[in-house]
Amino acid sequence: MKKVITTILFDLDGTLLPMDIEEFTEIYLKLLAKKSFELGFDPKAAIAAVWNGTKAMIKNDGSMSNHDRFWNSFASDMGEKSRKLESEFDKFYANEFDTVKSVTQLNPLAKEVVLKLKERGYTVILATNPLFPMVAVETRLSWLGLTTEDFTRCTSYENYSFCKPNVNYYTEILEKCGKTAEETLMVGNDVDEDLCAAEIGMDTYLITDCLINKSNKDISEIEQGSFEDFMKFI
């Protein structure tokens, strides 16, 4: 029996939003270091704590949200008083973080694809690795002319308790949306983080414009192409 796809998951960074992830991270961390200094914290220590918090989220076992996992780690490194930085960090992601747009590329097709799929009745989910607060997701989507309202669900560190490449992240999405893997297509640019969704039965499509294949896996048999090719595919 032929599969019937009802639900499409999109990665954000490097998929809907073209970018060099290393360049993006470098600029982002410089801005965050500057913000930490302005708030009276040692920038090197703060960035090290952010990295430790990120690693803690990636290893999260589902027993708490990624938000709580991050801030428990951050406070452990920087002291309990550092929890007060959360509201300041949210302001940072709503304002200064917008500068990082300069190292991303335009993709007018992203908005077109998302809206057309919605019009056709598909459930469209933004499956961005939930390492950031929702405000940071909103800012990045704005660079594409999209909002969180354009998706049925958007993953962020507040509302998820696993991260890519843990397949439990994808299971968590399915459970919260009442969907099955067999009716779902995951679209992403990272072979390890996005295509691991196939392990639980999802179909996948690899966007090659900003391809990441750190493990140098054989991808010759995988459905793939540019974002423009993907438009033709659907």
N, C-alpha and C positions, 0 to 999 in steps of 0.2 A: 504493500500500500504506500502510495506517495505521501511524503510528509506535507503537512499544511502548516506553514509558518504564520503565526499570528503576532509574534513579538520580536522586535529588533532592538538589540542592545548596541549602543555606540560608545566606544572609548572617546575621550576628549583630546588630550594632548598628543599630537602627532597623527591623529585620525581626522576628527572634525576640524581641529585647529592645528594646521601644519606648523612645525617648529623643530629646531635642533634642541633636544631636551637638555644637553649639557650647557649650551649657551643660555637657555632659559633659566636653568638652576643657578648658574653663576650670577646672573644679573639679579635674580630674586633674592639670593642670599646676601648680596652686597646691600641691597635695599633694607633687608631685615636686620642686618648688622647695624646699619646707620640708625634705624628706628630703635633698636635695643639701647644703643649709646645715648640717644636722646632721652630715653626713659630711665637712664641712670644705671644701666646694667653693662657689665663688661661684654663687648660684642663678641669676642672670641669664645668666651664661656657660653654665651647665649646661643651662638650658632652650633657649638658642640652639643649643647643640650637639645636643640632642635633635631639634630641628626640622631641623637640617642632616642628621642621620642618617636622619630620616624621609624627607626629600627624596631622599637617596641610595638608600634602599630602593625608593622609587617608580620611580626611574630604573634600577634594577638590570637588568642584561642577561643574567642567568642564569649568569654565570661563577662566582658564589659564592653562598652562602646569604644571605638577607636579614640574618641574625644577623651574619655576618662583615662584610657591607657596612655595617651600622649601627655596629658597634664600631670598624671601621677609620676611619670618618668621625668618630665621637665622640672617639677617641683622638687623631686628627689635630688636633682643636680643643682638647682638654683635656689632652693629654699622655698618654704611654703609661701612666703610673701610674693613670690613670682607668679602665683595663680592670679594675682590682680592684673597681670599682663593680658589676660584673655580678651578683655573688652578692648584693650589698646591694639592688640593684634587684629581683632575684627575690624577696627577702624583702618588699620594699615591695609588690610586686604580690600577694603572698599575704596581706598584712596591711592596711597603711594604705589600699591601693587599694580595699578593700572599702567604704570610706566613700562612694565615688562612686555606690554603689547608690542613694543618696537622690535622685539626679536622673534615675533611670530609672523606668519604669512597670511595673506588674505585667502579665503576659501568661500567664495559666494555660493558654491554648490551645496555647502553644508546646510544652510538655512533652507534652501530649496528642497533638498532631500528629506529633511526632518518634517517639514510642513506637508509635503506631498504624501509621505507615508502615513501621517496622521489623517489626512483627508481620505486616504484609501481604507482607513479603519484599523490600521496596525497599532498595537501598543508599542510606543517608542520610549525607550529608557536610556538615560545617560548613565553609562556604567564607567565612570571615571574612578580611578583608584582613590578610595576614600581616605586620603591622607591630609586633606584640607578641610577647613570649615565651609559651610554652604556659601558664605559671603564670597569666598575666593572662587567658588564654582560659578557664582552669579557674575562676577567680574569677568572671568575668562569667557563665559558664554556671550557677554555683551560685545566682545570683540568680533563675534560672528553675527551679531544682530539677533541673537536668540536670548530667551529667558528660561528660567526653570519651569515656567508655565507651559512652555512648548513641549514638555516631556511629561509622561505619566508619572515618572519617578526619576529623581537624581540622587546618586549616592554621594555621601559626604562623611566626614569623620564623626559627625553627631549621630547619624542614624544607622551606621553599620559597624560590625564588630569583627570583621575579617578584612584582609587586603589581598590584592593580586600579588603573587600568582597562586595563592591558596584557593583551591576550587570551592571551598566552603563559602567564599565570597559570592560566587555565582549561585550556589544553592540558596544562600540567604536572600538574594534578589528574587529568585523564583518563588520561594516561600512567601515573601512579603507581597508579591504581585499575584499569587494564585495561578502561576503558570507552570508548564512542564518544560524540561530541557528539549524534548522532541519538537516542540512548536516554536523554538527560539533560535534566532540567528545572532551570533556575536560578531561585531565588526570592529577590528582594531588593527594597530600597526606593530604591536610588540608580540613576537612569536611566543615568548615564554609567558608573558602576563595575560595576554588576550586569548590566544589560541588554546590555552589549557582548558578553556570552557568545553572543548570537545571531549574531555575526559568524562564529563557527566552526561554526554549525549547531545550537546548543542551543535548545530551547524555553525561554521565559522567562515568569515571572509577576511583575508589579510590585505589591508591597504598598504601599498608599497611606496607611496610618496615619501614617507619619513620612516622607512622600515627599520626596525630594531630586531636583531637576531643575535643576541649576546652569546647564546650557546652554539651558534653556527649549525643549527638543525637543518636537515634536508626538508625544504619546503616545496619541492618540485611538484608534489601531488596535491598541494593545498590550493583551494580556490582563492585567487588573488588578482590584484590589479590596482591601477591608480584609482583615485576617488572618482574620476570621470568614468573609468571602466565599471566601477561599482554601480554608478547610476544606470548604466546600460544593463548590468546584471540583474537589477531589481525590476 
